[in-house]
Amino acid sequence: MNDHRRNYVLLFMDTVLFMNAMTFLSVNAVITYFLAHLKASTFEIGLVNALVSIGAFVSQPFFAKKVMNLTHKAKTFVRILFIQRIVFLLFVLTIPLVAESHPKLMVLLFLAGWGVFNLFVGAYGPFFMSLFAKLVAESSRGRLRGFSSGAGSLLALGSSALCGVILSKVPYPYNYTLIFAIGVVLLLLDVLTFAMMKEMEPDAVTKVDFNYFQYFKAIPAMFREFKAYQRTVIGFSCTVAAQAGLAYYTLYAVRTFDAGSTAIAMFTAITGLANIAGSMVFGILADRIGHRPVLVMASAAGGLACGLIILFPSLWTIYGAFALTNLCVIGYNLSSGILILEQIPRERLPMGISINAMITLCVSSIVMIGSSWLADYISFNAVFLIAGLAGLAGAVVLRSGGKAEAPAAAAASASRAAGER
């Protein structure tokens, strides 16, 4: 097997393993149900979702600089992922010791462990997209992302069924200990896929050294250079705001319709089914009609989901909204990084991915924390209304976004930027 095919297979396996691992560590289903069992407050549950954004936000400048200074990325990425996942495994081992006797302490330990875990998430975008752009031909990027996500989601149906069995058959708190442990083991296997990749040639790099202040100062400069990229980030911010509803569907179902472990298993199964359909269809469409139309459809799906819950409140409507918002997530995950890759030069890609992550994660954190207040003091419908309008706004902005710069213009912009540094 040549290196190109080897890397293609390993990137395919990375997605399959990661998606199944995150079925067991689903923040919108298993983790929310775990925290509800611990009698966590709405704010604490909202904070858990926000920590996904906050952790990655805080670490973005560090990882962006790290990636931009490396000619080879894979080995460093492997070390980062291994540390992240071993640390979270140590937290999982505390569950049978603390959860039943000290539930409030368990919530605090989870918040701490989850916060540390998500500090390392800031490495995902800059490292992964740099490797993806380097190792996968442009003509097959959409299908690789789509087919690997579809295969991962198909297997995740079995994972979600196993979650339901473990939740109902294994006594508390060993059920959650086992579920989270399986997720971490799959994540550790995922690390091996990057350890086995072969980077064919070194990247050309210009050494950079910037602090937090300089990093944020570079953001408006990037927007001035790449106008289409600026509009894209605005559209992406609306799209991730539309995904906020996903964090509250489970809690809404539990509090309003007394949803139990069967419904939680149903949510994870719906996630798998939506991801299979969405990944396969979006992957094919992305290579045929482009990544922008995929992102427009994804954002619109997020807006429609929240509208359905407001207009037709029922448990079955929540299932439908859960599916549509998962389509919003899968479309965004599949095409957002590649659209950015099409709009800026590859040597600027880590910075472009990082800036988009910083801004969208900031928006997501604010929406998540604000939504917990809205849910407690106004209603869940207020949360769904804001998320729905954001999804529709994202579709409009992305549909009207400009095309990528011509290669010559992009190269000129990169040369100017290199001179400024």
C-alpha positions as CSV (number, residue, x, y, z in Angstrom):
1,M,0.0,0.0,0.0
2,N,1.5,3.4,-1.0
3,D,1.7,6.3,1.4
4,H,-1.2,8.2,-0.3
5,R,-3.6,5.3,0.0
6,R,-2.4,4.5,3.5
7,N,-3.1,8.0,4.7
8,Y,-6.5,8.0,3.0
9,V,-7.5,4.8,4.9
10,L,-6.1,6.2,8.2
11,L,-8.0,9.4,7.8
12,F,-11.1,7.4,7.1
13,M,-10.6,5.3,10.2
14,D,-10.0,8.4,12.3
15,T,-13.5,9.7,11.6
16,V,-15.0,6.3,12.2
17,L,-13.3,5.8,15.6
18,F,-13.9,9.4,16.7
19,M,-17.6,9.4,15.9
20,N,-18.1,6.2,17.8
21,A,-16.1,7.5,20.7
22,M,-18.2,10.6,20.9
23,T,-21.4,8.6,20.8
24,F,-20.3,7.2,24.2
25,L,-19.2,10.8,25.3
26,S,-22.2,12.6,23.7
27,V,-22.5,15.9,25.4
28,N,-26.1,16.3,24.2
29,A,-27.4,12.9,25.3
30,V,-25.3,10.7,27.6
31,I,-23.5,13.5,29.5
32,T,-26.6,15.6,29.9
33,Y,-28.5,12.6,31.2
34,F,-25.6,11.9,33.6
35,L,-25.6,15.4,34.9
36,A,-29.4,15.4,35.2
37,H,-29.1,12.2,37.3
38,L,-26.6,14.1,39.6
39,K,-29.2,16.9,39.9
40,A,-27.0,19.4,38.2
41,S,-28.4,22.8,37.7
42,T,-29.4,24.2,34.2
43,F,-26.5,26.5,34.4
44,E,-24.0,23.7,35.1
45,I,-25.4,21.7,32.2
46,G,-25.2,24.8,30.0
47,L,-21.6,25.3,31.2
48,V,-20.6,21.8,30.2
49,N,-21.7,22.6,26.6
50,A,-20.0,26.0,26.8
51,L,-16.7,24.4,28.0
52,V,-16.4,22.7,24.7
53,S,-16.1,26.2,23.2
54,I,-14.3,28.0,26.0
55,G,-11.5,25.4,26.3
56,A,-10.8,25.5,22.6
57,F,-11.1,29.3,22.5
58,V,-8.5,29.8,25.2
59,S,-6.0,27.4,23.6
60,Q,-6.4,28.5,20.0
61,P,-3.5,31.0,19.8
62,F,-1.0,28.5,21.3
63,F,-1.9,25.7,18.9
64,A,-2.2,28.0,15.9
65,K,1.4,29.2,16.5
66,K,2.6,25.6,17.1
67,V,1.2,24.3,13.9
68,M,2.5,27.2,11.8
69,N,6.1,26.5,13.0
70,L,6.1,22.8,12.2
71,T,7.2,21.3,8.9
72,H,5.6,18.0,10.0
73,K,2.5,18.0,12.1
74,A,1.4,14.4,12.8
75,K,3.9,13.4,15.6
76,T,3.2,16.5,17.7
77,F,-0.6,16.0,17.2
78,V,-0.2,12.4,18.4
79,R,1.4,13.6,21.7
80,I,-1.3,16.2,22.3
81,L,-4.1,13.8,21.7
82,F,-2.6,11.1,23.9
83,I,-2.2,13.5,26.9
84,Q,-5.7,14.8,26.5
85,R,-7.3,11.3,26.5
86,I,-5.2,9.8,29.3
87,V,-6.1,12.8,31.6
88,F,-9.8,12.3,30.9
89,L,-9.5,8.5,31.6
90,L,-8.2,9.4,35.1
91,F,-11.4,11.4,35.7
92,V,-13.6,8.4,34.5
93,L,-11.9,6.2,37.1
94,T,-13.3,8.5,39.9
95,I,-16.9,8.0,38.9
96,P,-17.6,4.8,40.9
97,L,-15.8,6.3,43.9
98,V,-17.6,9.6,44.1
99,A,-20.8,9.8,42.0
100,E,-23.2,8.0,44.4
101,S,-22.0,9.3,47.7
102,H,-21.1,12.9,46.7
103,P,-23.1,13.9,43.6
104,K,-22.3,17.6,43.9
105,L,-18.6,16.9,44.1
106,M,-19.0,14.6,41.1
107,V,-20.5,17.5,39.1
108,L,-17.5,19.6,40.0
109,L,-15.0,16.9,39.1
110,F,-16.7,16.4,35.8
111,L,-16.6,20.1,35.1
112,A,-12.9,20.1,35.9
113,G,-12.1,17.0,33.8
114,W,-14.2,18.1,30.9
115,G,-12.6,21.6,31.0
116,V,-9.1,20.2,30.8
117,F,-10.2,17.8,28.0
118,N,-11.6,20.7,26.0
119,L,-8.4,22.8,26.4
120,F,-6.8,20.3,24.0
121,V,-9.7,20.5,21.6
122,G,-8.1,23.8,20.4
123,A,-5.5,21.6,18.6
124,Y,-8.1,19.8,16.5
125,G,-8.9,22.4,13.8
126,P,-5.4,23.7,13.0
127,F,-3.6,20.3,13.2
128,F,-6.3,18.2,11.5
129,M,-7.1,20.6,8.6
130,S,-3.4,21.1,7.9
131,L,-2.9,17.4,7.7
132,F,-6.1,16.9,5.7
133,A,-5.2,19.6,3.2
134,K,-1.7,18.1,2.8
135,L,-2.7,14.4,2.5
136,V,-6.0,14.4,0.5
137,A,-6.5,15.5,-3.1
138,E,-9.0,18.3,-3.6
139,S,-11.2,16.3,-5.9
140,S,-12.0,13.6,-3.2
141,R,-12.1,15.7,0.0
142,G,-15.9,15.9,0.2
143,R,-16.4,12.2,-0.4
144,L,-13.8,11.2,2.1
145,R,-15.4,13.4,4.8
146,G,-18.9,12.3,3.8
147,F,-18.3,8.5,3.4
148,S,-16.1,8.2,6.5
149,S,-18.7,10.1,8.6
150,G,-21.5,7.9,7.1
151,A,-19.6,4.7,7.9
152,G,-18.8,6.0,11.4
153,S,-22.5,6.9,11.9
154,L,-23.6,3.5,10.8
155,L,-21.4,1.8,13.3
156,A,-22.5,4.4,15.9
157,L,-26.0,2.9,15.7
158,G,-24.6,-0.1,17.4
159,S,-22.7,2.1,19.8
160,S,-25.9,4.0,20.7
161,A,-27.8,0.7,21.2
162,L,-25.1,-0.4,23.5
163,C,-25.4,2.8,25.4
164,G,-29.0,2.1,26.0
165,V,-28.4,-1.4,27.2
166,I,-25.6,-0.3,29.6
167,L,-27.7,2.5,31.0
168,S,-30.7,0.3,31.7
169,K,-28.9,-3.0,32.6
170,V,-25.8,-1.9,34.5
171,P,-26.3,-0.4,38.0
172,Y,-25.5,3.2,38.6
173,P,-22.8,4.6,38.7
174,Y,-21.0,1.7,36.9
175,N,-23.1,2.2,33.8
176,Y,-21.7,5.7,33.2
177,T,-18.2,4.5,34.2
178,L,-18.4,1.8,31.5
179,I,-19.9,4.1,28.9
180,F,-17.3,6.8,29.4
181,A,-14.4,4.3,29.6
182,I,-15.4,2.7,26.2
183,G,-15.4,6.2,24.7
184,V,-11.9,7.0,26.0
185,V,-10.5,3.6,24.8
186,L,-11.9,4.4,21.3
187,L,-10.3,7.8,21.4
188,L,-6.9,6.2,22.3
189,L,-7.3,3.9,19.3
190,D,-7.9,7.0,17.2
191,V,-4.5,8.4,18.3
192,L,-2.9,5.4,16.6
193,T,-4.3,6.4,13.2
194,F,-2.3,9.6,13.4
195,A,0.7,7.8,14.7
196,M,0.7,5.6,11.6
197,M,0.3,8.4,9.0
198,K,3.1,9.2,6.7
199,E,3.7,12.9,5.8
200,M,5.3,12.7,2.4
201,E,7.1,16.0,2.3
202,P,7.8,18.8,4.8
203,D,5.7,21.9,4.7
204,A,7.3,25.2,3.8
205,V,7.0,27.4,6.9
206,T,7.9,30.9,8.0
207,K,8.7,30.9,11.7
208,V,6.2,33.0,13.6
209,D,6.2,34.1,17.2
210,F,3.2,36.0,18.5
211,N,1.5,36.4,21.9
212,Y,-2.2,36.7,22.7
213,F,-2.4,40.4,21.9
214,Q,-0.6,40.0,18.6
215,Y,-2.9,37.1,17.7
216,F,-6.0,39.1,18.2
217,K,-4.5,42.0,16.4
218,A,-4.0,39.8,13.3
219,I,-7.7,39.0,13.0
220,P,-8.9,42.3,11.4
221,A,-5.8,42.1,9.1
222,M,-6.9,38.6,7.9
223,F,-10.5,39.9,7.3
224,R,-9.2,42.9,5.3
225,E,-7.1,40.6,3.1
226,F,-9.8,38.0,2.5
227,K,-13.2,39.6,2.2
228,A,-15.0,36.3,1.3
229,Y,-13.4,34.6,4.3
230,Q,-14.8,37.4,6.5
231,R,-18.3,36.9,5.3
232,T,-17.9,33.1,5.7
233,V,-16.9,33.5,9.4
234,I,-20.0,35.7,10.0
235,G,-22.2,33.0,8.4
236,F,-20.5,30.3,10.4
237,S,-21.1,32.2,13.7
238,C,-24.8,32.2,12.9
239,T,-24.7,28.5,12.1
240,V,-23.0,27.4,15.3
241,A,-25.5,29.6,17.3
242,A,-28.3,27.5,15.6
243,Q,-26.7,24.4,17.0
244,A,-27.2,25.6,20.6
245,G,-30.7,24.1,20.6
246,L,-29.1,20.6,20.4
247,A,-27.7,21.1,24.0
248,Y,-31.2,21.6,25.4
249,Y,-33.4,19.1,23.5
250,T,-32.5,16.3,26.0
251,L,-33.1,18.5,29.0
252,Y,-36.3,19.8,27.5
253,A,-37.5,16.3,26.8
254,V,-36.6,15.1,30.4
255,R,-38.3,18.1,32.1
256,T,-41.3,18.5,29.9
257,F,-42.1,14.9,28.7
258,D,-40.4,12.8,31.4
259,A,-38.1,11.2,28.9
260,G,-36.2,8.3,30.3
261,S,-33.3,6.0,29.3
262,T,-35.2,4.7,26.3
263,A,-35.6,8.2,24.9
264,I,-31.9,9.0,25.5
265,A,-30.9,5.9,23.5
266,M,-33.4,7.1,20.8
267,F,-31.5,10.4,20.7
268,T,-28.2,8.7,20.2
269,A,-29.7,6.4,17.5
270,I,-31.2,9.5,15.7
271,T,-27.8,11.1,15.8
272,G,-26.4,8.1,14.0
273,L,-29.1,7.9,11.4
274,A,-29.0,11.6,10.7
275,N,-25.2,11.4,10.4
276,I,-25.3,8.5,8.0
277,A,-27.8,10.2,5.7
278,G,-26.3,13.6,6.0
279,S,-22.7,12.6,5.6
280,M,-23.3,10.5,2.5
281,V,-25.5,13.1,0.8
282,F,-23.5,16.1,1.8
283,G,-20.3,14.4,0.9
284,I,-21.5,13.7,-2.7
285,L,-23.1,17.1,-3.0
286,A,-19.9,18.9,-1.8
287,D,-17.8,17.4,-4.6
288,R,-20.5,18.0,-7.2
289,I,-21.9,21.4,-6.4
290,G,-19.5,22.8,-3.9
291,H,-19.2,23.2,-0.1
292,R,-21.0,26.5,0.1
293,P,-24.4,25.0,-0.9
294,V,-23.9,22.2,1.6
295,L,-23.3,24.8,4.4
296,V,-26.4,26.8,3.3
297,M,-28.6,23.7,3.6
298,A,-27.0,22.7,6.9
299,S,-27.6,26.1,8.5
300,A,-31.2,26.2,7.2
301,A,-31.8,22.7,8.7
302,G,-30.7,24.1,12.1
303,G,-33.2,27.0,11.8
304,L,-36.0,24.7,10.7
305,A,-35.5,22.3,13.7
306,C,-36.0,25.0,16.3
307,G,-39.1,26.3,14.5
308,L,-40.7,22.8,14.5
309,I,-40.3,22.5,18.3
310,I,-41.9,25.9,18.9
311,L,-44.8,25.3,16.6
312,F,-45.5,21.6,17.3
313,P,-44.2,20.7,20.8
314,S,-44.1,17.0,21.4
315,L,-41.5,14.3,22.1
316,W,-41.7,13.1,18.5
317,T,-41.1,16.7,17.3
318,I,-38.0,16.8,19.5
319,Y,-36.8,13.7,17.8
320,G,-37.2,15.4,14.4
321,A,-35.5,18.6,15.6
322,F,-32.7,16.5,17.0
323,A,-32.2,14.9,13.5
324,L,-32.3,18.2,11.7
325,T,-29.9,20.0,14.1
326,N,-27.5,17.0,13.7
327,L,-27.7,17.6,9.9
328,C,-26.7,21.2,10.7
329,V,-23.7,19.9,12.7
330,I,-22.6,17.3,10.2
331,G,-22.8,19.7,7.2
332,Y,-20.8,22.3,9.1
333,N,-18.2,19.8,10.3
334,L,-17.9,18.4,6.8
335,S,-17.6,21.5,4.7
336,S,-16.6,24.5,6.9
337,G,-12.8,23.9,7.0
338,I,-12.7,23.0,3.3
339,L,-14.5,26.2,2.4
340,I,-11.9,28.2,4.3
341,L,-9.2,26.2,2.6
342,E,-10.7,27.3,-0.8
343,Q,-10.6,31.0,0.3
344,I,-7.1,31.5,1.7
345,P,-3.6,30.2,0.8
346,R,-2.6,26.9,2.4
347,E,0.3,28.4,4.3
348,R,-2.2,30.7,6.0
349,L,-4.7,27.9,6.6
350,P,-3.8,27.2,10.3
351,M,-4.4,30.9,11.1
352,G,-7.6,31.0,9.1
353,I,-9.0,27.8,10.8
354,S,-7.9,29.1,14.2
355,I,-9.5,32.5,13.8
356,N,-12.8,31.0,12.6
357,A,-12.7,28.6,15.6
358,M,-12.0,31.5,18.0
359,I,-14.9,33.6,16.8
360,T,-17.4,30.7,16.4
361,L,-16.4,29.2,19.8
362,C,-16.9,32.6,21.4
363,V,-20.3,33.0,19.9
364,S,-21.2,29.4,20.9
365,S,-20.1,30.0,24.5
366,I,-22.1,33.2,24.9
367,V,-25.2,31.5,23.3
368,M,-24.8,28.4,25.5
369,I,-24.5,30.3,28.8
370,G,-27.1,32.8,27.8
371,S,-29.5,30.0,26.8
372,S,-29.2,28.4,30.3
373,W,-30.5,31.7,31.8
374,L,-33.3,31.9,29.2
375,A,-34.4,28.4,29.8
376,D,-34.6,28.9,33.6
377,Y,-36.1,32.4,33.7
378,I,-38.2,32.6,30.5
379,S,-38.7,29.3,28.7
380,F,-37.0,26.7,26.5
381,N,-39.0,28.2,23.6
382,A,-37.0,31.5,23.9
383,V,-33.8,29.4,23.4
384,F,-35.2,27.6,20.4
385,L,-36.5,30.9,18.9
386,I,-33.0,32.5,19.0
387,A,-31.3,29.4,17.7
388,G,-33.8,29.1,14.9
389,L,-33.4,32.7,13.7
390,A,-29.7,32.3,13.8
391,G,-29.8,29.2,11.6
392,L,-31.9,31.0,9.0
393,A,-29.6,34.1,9.2
394,G,-26.6,31.9,8.6
395,A,-28.1,30.3,5.5
396,V,-28.8,33.8,4.1
397,V,-25.3,35.1,4.8
398,L,-23.5,32.0,3.5
399,R,-25.7,32.0,0.3
400,S,-24.7,35.6,-0.4
401,G,-21.0,35.1,0.4
402,G,-18.4,36.0,-2.2
403,K,-16.2,33.6,-4.1
404,A,-12.7,32.8,-3.1
405,E,-9.9,35.0,-4.3
406,A,-8.1,34.2,-7.5
407,P,-4.9,32.3,-6.8
408,A,-2.7,35.2,-7.9
409,A,-4.6,37.6,-5.6
410,A,-4.3,35.1,-2.8
411,A,-0.6,34.7,-3.4
412,A,-0.1,38.5,-3.4
413,S,-2.0,38.7,-0.1
414,A,0.2,36.0,1.4
415,S,3.3,37.8,0.3
416,R,2.1,41.1,1.8
417,A,1.3,39.3,5.1
418,A,4.8,37.6,5.1
419,G,6.4,41.0,4.7
420,E,4.3,42.5,7.5
421,R,5.4,39.7,9.9
